[in-house]
């Protein structure tokens, strides 16, 4: 069994591409909110409305079963909590920068991996320790250079997009 398999499954490749796009979007959002001074609520609204329209067109939820009366209130509460999450995340991103926003989002994952290493089954302990070390190393590298947008490898992409 090799530590780094040469052949990646398509799901691993999709996962890596998704993480790169997520970090790129965090840096782009930070750049837009800090440089343009746009309203956070208006920015989130303008991002979520087109995506919700695409979701409605592709999923056609009106053709399925309607929500029961017991599901309506939890769905509305979940929507309100999600809206507050996006507003707090964007305000935190604008005021603290991308590094702290990324670290704040992944703090729960670090704690989950750490508790899995300490209290989990013994079988896959080295994989969990390796994941924890990789996550801590990424936080270290982020704090060394990526904390400033000019040192980010995604910094040049913002100029390519705006041209």
Residue pairs with C-beta under 8 A, 6 or more apart in sequence:
3 130
23 102
23 154
24 154
24 157
26 93
26 98
26 101
26 102
27 98
27 149
27 152
27 154
27 155
27 158
28 154
28 158
28 161
29 43
29 90
29 93
30 93
30 94
30 97
30 98
30 101
30 149
31 149
31 158
32 38
32 43
33 40
33 43
33 90
33 93
33 94
34 94
40 87
40 90
40 91
40 94
41 87
43 90
44 83
44 86
44 87
44 90
48 86
67 75
89 101
89 105
92 100
92 101
92 104
93 101
97 147
98 146
98 147
98 149
98 152
99 142
99 143
99 146
99 147
102 142
103 139
103 142
106 135
106 139
109 135
110 132
110 135
110 136
113 128
113 131
113 132
113 135
114 132
116 128
117 125
117 128
117 129
117 132
120 128
145 151
145 152
146 152
149 155
